[in-house]
């Protein structure tokens, strides 16, 4: 599937990019993997980490806001994975125009540059925060998702296909609750802060995120939004798994934060099909005939896929075991 292909990853120095590169280089023989990002120091560190693969890896300094640089970087590229975004919720509330420029304007640039250079497939990474957004980051990602889906309808005779992969916070990733709890325990805390005792989240690892992207690369016909079937957990159970003897203190939900993660709304359910280990939300354009992947079953009217309505739950003991298997980013 990826043998002999040239792949470009925007925001490729992040946790996802590193995990994707490591996995692809171990399983496939791509012609080239291009890391496209703004931070030269992170690129330097990644070069050192993947030093033995520098014959395949390329590092391009560039911003998704810069359409000319992006257009040059995409020459002879077969597959684009768009992971670049401004994601920090409170900072994006304070700097809204910057979020719009990167998350929406950047998405537009990716689409146009990919069409101009005849890229075969573009997979954009989305987030649960794009579902019924309550903060600016989520709103910009909702627009981005819609841009990538709609791009399939105006590509004309070009063969470029655009699809989206959606998942929530990755277990152990920077800024998530796991590094916070572990840091507090390491510092000797006897109490852990819980924003709301009712709060639930999905559990997904970086490798599971990579697997979903690979599925989209392999299967997407254009316009699909892929959502993994993954377990849920209660944040209070996570705290108990990390520090059984710690007291728990409810501190209140932060601005822009939700009680539960949602991946598929009741409205999305009208065009959502269920498969063995994932869901696909298909585009809802009346002028665009759906190309439904075989083996799927349409979800029932009123279906909603959110962390509080899940049928698959992790216990405290399950979480304790899983915590030993993940890499935590501080």
C-alpha positions as a Markdown table, in Angstrom:
| # | Residue | x | y | z |
|---|---|---|---|---|
| 1 | Unk | 0.0 | 0.0 | 0.0 |
| 2 | Unk | 2.8 | 2.5 | 0.9 |
| 3 | Unk | 5.7 | 0.8 | -0.8 |
| 4 | Unk | 7.3 | 3.1 | -3.3 |
| 5 | Unk | 5.1 | 6.0 | -2.3 |
| 6 | Unk | 6.1 | 9.5 | -1.3 |
| 7 | Unk | 4.2 | 10.7 | 1.9 |
| 8 | Unk | 4.1 | 14.1 | 3.4 |
| 9 | Unk | 3.0 | 14.7 | 7.0 |
| 10 | Unk | 2.1 | 18.3 | 8.0 |
| 11 | Unk | 2.9 | 18.8 | 11.7 |
| 12 | Unk | 5.0 | 15.7 | 11.4 |
| 13 | Unk | 7.3 | 16.3 | 14.4 |
| 14 | Unk | 4.4 | 15.7 | 16.8 |
| 15 | Unk | 3.6 | 12.5 | 18.7 |
| 16 | Unk | 1.4 | 11.2 | 15.9 |
| 17 | Unk | 4.0 | 12.0 | 13.2 |
| 18 | Unk | 6.7 | 10.2 | 15.0 |
| 19 | Unk | 4.6 | 7.1 | 15.7 |
| 20 | Unk | 3.4 | 7.0 | 12.1 |
| 21 | Unk | 6.9 | 7.3 | 10.7 |
| 22 | Unk | 8.3 | 4.6 | 13.1 |
| 23 | Unk | 5.5 | 2.2 | 12.1 |
| 24 | Unk | 5.6 | 2.8 | 8.4 |
| 25 | Unk | 9.3 | 2.4 | 8.2 |
| 26 | Unk | 9.1 | -0.9 | 10.1 |
| 27 | Unk | 6.3 | -2.3 | 7.9 |
| 28 | Unk | 6.7 | -0.7 | 4.4 |
| 29 | Unk | 9.3 | 0.6 | 2.0 |
| 30 | Unk | 8.1 | 4.1 | 1.1 |
| 31 | Unk | 10.2 | 6.0 | -1.4 |
| 32 | Unk | 10.2 | 9.1 | 0.8 |
| 33 | Unk | 8.6 | 10.6 | 3.9 |
| 34 | Unk | 8.5 | 14.3 | 4.1 |
| 35 | Unk | 8.1 | 16.0 | 7.5 |
| 36 | Unk | 6.6 | 19.4 | 6.9 |
| 37 | Unk | 6.4 | 21.7 | 10.0 |
| 38 | Unk | 7.4 | 25.2 | 11.3 |
| 39 | Unk | 9.7 | 24.4 | 14.3 |
| 40 | Unk | 13.3 | 23.8 | 13.1 |
| 41 | Unk | 14.4 | 22.6 | 16.6 |
| 42 | Unk | 11.8 | 19.9 | 16.7 |
| 43 | Unk | 12.9 | 18.9 | 13.2 |
| 44 | Unk | 16.5 | 18.7 | 14.4 |
| 45 | Unk | 15.5 | 16.5 | 17.4 |
| 46 | Unk | 13.5 | 14.2 | 15.1 |
| 47 | Unk | 16.5 | 14.0 | 12.7 |
| 48 | Unk | 18.6 | 12.8 | 15.6 |
| 49 | Unk | 16.0 | 10.3 | 16.7 |
| 50 | Unk | 15.6 | 8.8 | 13.2 |
| 51 | Unk | 19.2 | 9.3 | 12.1 |
| 52 | Unk | 19.5 | 5.9 | 10.4 |
| 53 | Unk | 16.5 | 6.6 | 8.2 |
| 54 | Unk | 17.7 | 9.9 | 6.8 |
| 55 | Unk | 18.0 | 8.3 | 3.4 |
| 56 | Unk | 14.2 | 8.1 | 3.3 |
| 57 | Unk | 13.2 | 11.0 | 5.6 |
| 58 | Unk | 13.1 | 14.6 | 4.4 |
| 59 | Unk | 12.6 | 17.7 | 6.6 |
| 60 | Unk | 10.9 | 20.7 | 5.1 |
| 61 | Unk | 10.5 | 23.9 | 7.2 |
| 62 | Unk | 7.2 | 25.4 | 6.2 |
| 63 | Unk | 3.8 | 26.6 | 7.5 |
| 64 | Unk | 0.4 | 25.4 | 6.1 |
| 65 | Unk | -0.5 | 29.1 | 5.9 |
| 66 | Unk | 2.2 | 29.5 | 3.2 |
| 67 | Unk | 0.5 | 28.1 | 0.1 |
| 68 | Unk | 3.5 | 28.7 | -2.2 |
| 69 | Unk | 5.9 | 26.8 | 0.1 |
| 70 | Unk | 3.2 | 24.1 | 0.5 |
| 71 | Unk | 2.7 | 23.8 | -3.3 |
| 72 | Unk | 6.5 | 23.3 | -3.7 |
| 73 | Unk | 6.6 | 20.7 | -1.0 |
| 74 | Unk | 3.8 | 18.6 | -2.5 |
| 75 | Unk | 5.6 | 18.1 | -5.9 |
| 76 | Unk | 5.6 | 14.4 | -6.7 |
| 77 | Unk | 3.9 | 13.5 | -3.3 |
| 78 | Unk | 1.4 | 10.6 | -3.4 |
| 79 | Unk | -0.2 | 10.8 | 0.0 |
| 80 | Unk | -0.7 | 13.7 | 2.4 |
| 81 | Unk | -1.5 | 13.3 | 6.1 |
| 82 | Unk | -2.6 | 16.6 | 7.5 |
| 83 | Unk | -1.9 | 16.7 | 11.2 |
| 84 | Unk | -0.8 | 20.3 | 11.7 |
| 85 | Unk | -3.2 | 22.5 | 13.8 |
| 86 | Unk | -3.3 | 25.0 | 16.6 |
| 87 | Unk | -4.9 | 23.0 | 19.3 |
| 88 | Unk | -4.6 | 24.6 | 22.8 |
| 89 | Unk | -8.2 | 25.5 | 23.7 |
| 90 | Unk | -7.7 | 28.5 | 26.0 |
| 91 | Unk | -4.9 | 30.0 | 23.9 |
| 92 | Unk | -7.1 | 29.7 | 20.8 |
| 93 | Unk | -10.0 | 31.5 | 22.6 |
| 94 | Unk | -7.5 | 34.3 | 23.2 |
| 95 | Unk | -6.0 | 34.2 | 19.7 |
| 96 | Unk | -8.9 | 33.3 | 17.5 |
| 97 | Unk | -7.7 | 34.8 | 14.2 |
| 98 | Unk | -4.5 | 32.7 | 14.5 |
| 99 | Unk | -6.6 | 29.6 | 14.9 |
| 100 | Unk | -8.6 | 30.5 | 11.8 |
| 101 | Unk | -5.5 | 31.2 | 9.7 |
| 102 | Unk | -3.9 | 27.8 | 10.5 |
| 103 | Unk | -6.8 | 25.5 | 11.0 |
| 104 | Unk | -9.1 | 26.8 | 8.3 |
| 105 | Unk | -6.9 | 28.7 | 6.0 |
| 106 | Unk | -4.3 | 25.9 | 6.2 |
| 107 | Unk | -6.9 | 23.3 | 5.3 |
| 108 | Unk | -7.8 | 25.3 | 2.2 |
| 109 | Unk | -4.2 | 25.6 | 1.2 |
| 110 | Unk | -3.7 | 21.8 | 1.7 |
| 111 | Unk | -6.7 | 21.1 | -0.5 |
| 112 | Unk | -5.8 | 23.5 | -3.3 |
| 113 | Unk | -2.1 | 22.5 | -3.3 |
| 114 | Unk | -3.0 | 18.8 | -3.4 |
| 115 | Unk | -5.3 | 19.3 | -6.3 |
| 116 | Unk | -2.7 | 21.4 | -8.2 |
| 117 | Unk | 0.0 | 18.7 | -7.7 |
| 118 | Unk | -2.3 | 15.7 | -8.4 |
| 119 | Unk | -1.8 | 14.1 | -4.9 |
| 120 | Unk | -3.5 | 10.7 | -4.8 |
| 121 | Unk | -5.0 | 10.8 | -1.3 |
| 122 | Unk | -5.3 | 13.3 | 1.5 |
| 123 | Unk | -6.2 | 12.2 | 5.0 |
| 124 | Unk | -7.0 | 15.0 | 7.5 |
| 125 | Unk | -6.8 | 14.4 | 11.3 |
| 126 | Unk | -9.8 | 15.7 | 13.2 |
| 127 | Unk | -10.9 | 15.7 | 16.8 |
| 128 | Unk | -13.9 | 15.1 | 19.0 |
| 129 | Unk | -14.0 | 18.8 | 19.7 |
| 130 | Unk | -15.2 | 19.4 | 16.1 |
| 131 | Unk | -18.5 | 17.6 | 17.1 |
| 132 | Unk | -21.1 | 20.1 | 18.3 |
| 133 | Unk | -18.2 | 22.5 | 19.1 |
| 134 | Unk | -18.3 | 24.8 | 22.2 |
| 135 | Unk | -14.9 | 26.4 | 21.8 |
| 136 | Unk | -13.1 | 28.1 | 18.9 |
| 137 | Unk | -10.6 | 25.3 | 18.3 |
| 138 | Unk | -13.5 | 22.8 | 17.8 |
| 139 | Unk | -15.3 | 25.3 | 15.5 |
| 140 | Unk | -12.3 | 25.7 | 13.3 |
| 141 | Unk | -11.8 | 21.9 | 13.1 |
| 142 | Unk | -15.5 | 21.5 | 12.2 |
| 143 | Unk | -15.0 | 23.9 | 9.3 |
| 144 | Unk | -11.8 | 22.1 | 8.3 |
| 145 | Unk | -13.6 | 18.8 | 8.3 |
| 146 | Unk | -16.3 | 20.2 | 6.0 |
| 147 | Unk | -13.7 | 21.7 | 3.7 |
| 148 | Unk | -12.0 | 18.3 | 3.2 |
| 149 | Unk | -15.3 | 16.4 | 2.7 |
| 150 | Unk | -16.6 | 19.0 | 0.2 |
| 151 | Unk | -13.2 | 19.1 | -1.7 |
| 152 | Unk | -14.2 | 15.8 | -3.3 |
| 153 | Unk | -17.1 | 17.4 | -5.0 |
| 154 | Unk | -15.1 | 20.1 | -6.9 |
| 155 | Unk | -12.0 | 18.1 | -7.8 |
| 156 | Unk | -13.3 | 17.8 | -11.4 |
| 157 | Unk | -11.5 | 15.1 | -13.4 |
| 158 | Unk | -8.6 | 15.0 | -10.9 |
| 159 | Unk | -8.2 | 11.7 | -9.0 |
| 160 | Unk | -7.3 | 13.3 | -5.6 |
| 161 | Unk | -9.4 | 11.8 | -2.8 |
| 162 | Unk | -10.0 | 13.5 | 0.5 |
| 163 | Unk | -11.0 | 11.8 | 3.8 |
| 164 | Unk | -11.1 | 12.6 | 7.5 |
| 165 | Unk | -10.1 | 10.6 | 10.6 |
| 166 | Unk | -11.6 | 11.6 | 13.9 |
| 167 | Unk | -10.6 | 10.7 | 17.4 |
| 168 | Unk | -10.3 | 12.3 | 20.8 |
| 169 | Unk | -7.4 | 12.9 | 23.2 |
| 170 | Unk | -4.7 | 10.3 | 22.8 |
| 171 | Unk | -3.8 | 8.5 | 26.1 |
| 172 | Unk | -0.6 | 10.0 | 27.6 |
| 173 | Unk | -0.3 | 12.8 | 25.0 |
| 174 | Unk | 1.0 | 16.2 | 26.0 |
| 175 | Unk | -1.7 | 18.3 | 27.6 |
| 176 | Unk | -3.9 | 15.3 | 28.5 |
| 177 | Unk | -4.9 | 14.4 | 32.1 |
| 178 | Unk | -2.6 | 11.4 | 32.4 |
| 179 | Unk | 0.8 | 13.3 | 32.4 |
| 180 | Unk | -0.8 | 15.8 | 34.9 |
| 181 | Unk | -1.8 | 13.1 | 37.4 |
| 182 | Unk | 1.5 | 11.3 | 37.1 |
| 183 | Unk | 3.4 | 14.5 | 37.6 |
| 184 | Unk | 1.4 | 15.4 | 40.7 |
| 185 | Unk | 1.9 | 11.9 | 42.2 |
| 186 | Unk | 5.6 | 12.0 | 41.5 |
| 187 | Unk | 5.8 | 15.4 | 43.3 |
| 188 | Unk | 4.2 | 13.7 | 46.3 |
| 189 | Unk | 0.6 | 14.9 | 46.0 |
| 190 | Unk | -2.0 | 13.2 | 48.2 |
| 191 | Unk | -4.9 | 14.7 | 46.3 |
| 192 | Unk | -5.8 | 14.8 | 42.6 |
| 193 | Unk | -8.0 | 17.5 | 41.0 |
| 194 | Unk | -11.0 | 16.3 | 39.0 |
| 195 | Unk | -12.9 | 18.9 | 37.0 |
| 196 | Unk | -16.2 | 17.0 | 37.4 |
| 197 | Unk | -16.8 | 13.6 | 39.0 |
| 198 | Unk | -19.2 | 12.7 | 36.1 |
| 199 | Unk | -16.6 | 13.3 | 33.4 |
| 200 | Unk | -15.9 | 10.4 | 30.9 |
| 201 | Unk | -13.5 | 10.1 | 28.0 |
| 202 | Unk | -12.6 | 7.7 | 25.2 |
| 203 | Unk | -9.3 | 5.7 | 25.4 |
| 204 | Unk | -7.2 | 5.6 | 22.2 |
| 205 | Unk | -3.5 | 5.1 | 21.8 |
| 206 | Unk | -1.2 | 6.6 | 19.3 |
| 207 | Unk | -0.9 | 3.3 | 17.5 |
| 208 | Unk | -4.7 | 3.0 | 17.2 |
| 209 | Unk | -4.8 | 6.4 | 15.7 |
| 210 | Unk | -2.1 | 5.4 | 13.2 |
| 211 | Unk | -4.0 | 2.3 | 12.4 |
| 212 | Unk | -7.2 | 4.3 | 11.6 |
| 213 | Unk | -5.2 | 6.6 | 9.3 |
| 214 | Unk | -3.8 | 3.6 | 7.5 |
| 215 | Unk | -7.3 | 2.2 | 7.1 |
| 216 | Unk | -8.4 | 5.5 | 5.5 |
| 217 | Unk | -5.4 | 5.5 | 3.2 |
| 218 | Unk | -6.2 | 2.0 | 2.1 |
| 219 | Unk | -10.0 | 2.2 | 1.7 |
| 220 | Unk | -11.3 | 5.8 | 1.3 |
| 221 | Unk | -13.1 | 6.6 | -1.9 |
| 222 | Unk | -13.5 | 10.3 | -0.9 |
| 223 | Unk | -15.6 | 12.2 | 1.6 |
| 224 | Unk | -15.7 | 9.7 | 4.5 |
| 225 | Unk | -15.1 | 10.5 | 8.1 |
| 226 | Unk | -13.6 | 7.5 | 10.0 |
| 227 | Unk | -14.3 | 7.0 | 13.7 |
| 228 | Unk | -12.7 | 4.1 | 15.7 |
| 229 | Unk | -14.7 | 1.9 | 18.1 |
| 230 | Unk | -12.8 | 2.4 | 21.3 |
| 231 | Unk | -13.5 | 1.9 | 25.1 |
| 232 | Unk | -14.6 | 4.6 | 27.5 |
| 233 | Unk | -13.5 | 5.3 | 31.0 |
| 234 | Unk | -14.5 | 7.5 | 34.0 |
| 235 | Unk | -11.9 | 10.2 | 34.9 |
| 236 | Unk | -12.3 | 9.3 | 38.6 |
| 237 | Unk | -11.4 | 5.7 | 37.7 |
| 238 | Unk | -8.3 | 6.9 | 35.9 |
| 239 | Unk | -7.3 | 8.8 | 39.0 |
| 240 | Unk | -7.9 | 5.8 | 41.2 |
| 241 | Unk | -5.8 | 3.6 | 38.9 |
| 242 | Unk | -2.9 | 6.1 | 39.1 |
| 243 | Unk | -3.1 | 6.8 | 42.8 |
| 244 | Unk | -5.4 | 4.5 | 44.8 |
| 245 | Unk | -4.7 | 6.3 | 48.1 |
| 246 | Unk | -5.1 | 9.8 | 46.8 |
| 247 | Unk | -8.2 | 11.9 | 47.7 |
| 248 | Unk | -10.1 | 13.3 | 44.8 |
| 249 | Unk | -11.2 | 17.0 | 44.7 |
| 250 | Unk | -13.8 | 18.3 | 42.3 |
| 251 | Unk | -12.5 | 21.7 | 40.9 |
| 252 | Unk | -15.1 | 22.5 | 38.2 |
| 253 | Unk | -15.0 | 22.3 | 34.4 |
| 254 | Unk | -12.6 | 24.6 | 32.6 |
| 255 | Unk | -13.7 | 27.0 | 29.8 |
| 256 | Unk | -14.3 | 25.2 | 26.5 |
| 257 | Unk | -14.3 | 21.7 | 28.2 |
| 258 | Unk | -17.0 | 19.1 | 27.8 |
| 259 | Unk | -18.3 | 16.5 | 30.3 |
| 260 | Unk | -18.1 | 13.8 | 27.7 |
| 261 | Unk | -16.4 | 13.3 | 24.3 |
| 262 | Unk | -18.7 | 12.9 | 21.3 |
| 263 | Unk | -17.6 | 11.4 | 18.0 |
| 264 | Unk | -20.9 | 11.0 | 16.1 |
| 265 | Unk | -24.1 | 13.1 | 16.7 |
| 266 | Unk | -27.7 | 12.1 | 16.1 |
| 267 | Unk | -27.6 | 14.3 | 13.0 |
| 268 | Unk | -24.5 | 12.5 | 11.7 |
| 269 | Unk | -26.2 | 9.1 | 12.3 |
| 270 | Unk | -28.4 | 9.6 | 9.3 |
| 271 | Unk | -25.4 | 8.9 | 7.1 |
| 272 | Unk | -23.3 | 6.7 | 9.4 |
| 273 | Unk | -22.6 | 3.0 | 8.9 |
| 274 | Unk | -21.2 | 0.6 | 11.5 |
| 275 | Unk | -18.4 | -1.8 | 10.7 |
| 276 | Unk | -16.5 | -4.4 | 12.8 |
| 277 | Unk | -14.1 | -2.0 | 14.5 |
| 278 | Unk | -15.1 | 1.4 | 13.2 |
| 279 | Unk | -17.8 | 3.7 | 12.0 |
| 280 | Unk | -17.9 | 5.7 | 8.8 |
| 281 | Unk | -19.8 | 9.0 | 8.4 |
| 282 | Unk | -20.6 | 9.4 | 4.7 |
| 283 | Unk | -21.2 | 12.8 | 3.0 |
| 284 | Unk | -24.8 | 14.0 | 2.8 |
| 285 | Unk | -24.8 | 15.7 | -0.6 |
| 286 | Unk | -28.0 | 14.9 | -2.6 |
| 287 | Unk | -26.1 | 15.5 | -5.8 |
| 288 | Unk | -23.3 | 13.2 | -4.8 |
| 289 | Unk | -24.1 | 9.5 | -4.9 |
| 290 | Unk | -22.8 | 7.6 | -1.9 |
| 291 | Unk | -20.3 | 4.9 | -2.4 |
| 292 | Unk | -20.9 | 2.7 | 0.7 |
| 293 | Unk | -18.2 | 0.3 | 1.7 |
| 294 | Unk | -19.5 | -3.3 | 1.8 |
| 295 | Unk | -20.0 | -5.0 | 5.1 |
| 296 | Unk | -21.5 | -2.0 | 6.9 |
| 297 | Unk | -24.8 | -1.6 | 8.7 |
| 298 | Unk | -26.6 | 1.7 | 8.9 |
| 299 | Unk | -26.9 | 2.9 | 12.5 |
| 300 | Unk | -30.4 | 3.4 | 13.9 |
| 301 | Unk | -32.2 | 6.7 | 14.0 |
| 302 | Unk | -31.1 | 8.8 | 17.0 |
| 303 | Unk | -27.8 | 6.9 | 17.4 |
| 304 | Unk | -25.1 | 8.9 | 19.2 |
| 305 | Unk | -21.5 | 7.8 | 19.8 |
| 306 | Unk | -20.1 | 9.5 | 22.9 |
| 307 | Unk | -18.0 | 8.5 | 25.8 |
| 308 | Unk | -20.9 | 8.4 | 28.2 |
| 309 | Unk | -23.1 | 6.2 | 25.9 |
| 310 | Unk | -20.5 | 3.6 | 25.1 |
| 311 | Unk | -21.1 | -0.1 | 25.7 |
| 312 | Unk | -17.4 | -0.8 | 26.2 |
| 313 | Unk | -15.9 | 0.4 | 29.5 |
| 314 | Unk | -12.5 | 0.2 | 31.2 |
| 315 | Unk | -12.4 | -0.7 | 34.9 |
| 316 | Unk | -9.9 | 0.7 | 37.3 |
| 317 | Unk | -7.8 | -2.5 | 36.9 |
| 318 | Unk | -8.1 | -2.3 | 33.1 |
| 319 | Unk | -6.7 | 1.3 | 33.2 |
| 320 | Unk | -3.9 | 0.3 | 35.6 |
| 321 | Unk | -2.7 | -2.3 | 33.1 |
| 322 | Unk | -3.1 | 0.0 | 30.1 |
| 323 | Unk | -1.1 | 2.7 | 31.8 |
| 324 | Unk | 1.9 | 0.4 | 31.8 |
| 325 | Unk | 1.8 | 0.1 | 28.0 |
| 326 | Unk | 1.7 | 3.7 | 26.9 |
| 327 | Unk | 4.4 | 6.3 | 26.4 |
| 328 | Unk | 3.6 | 9.5 | 28.3 |
| 329 | Unk | 4.6 | 12.9 | 26.8 |
| 330 | Unk | 5.2 | 15.6 | 29.4 |
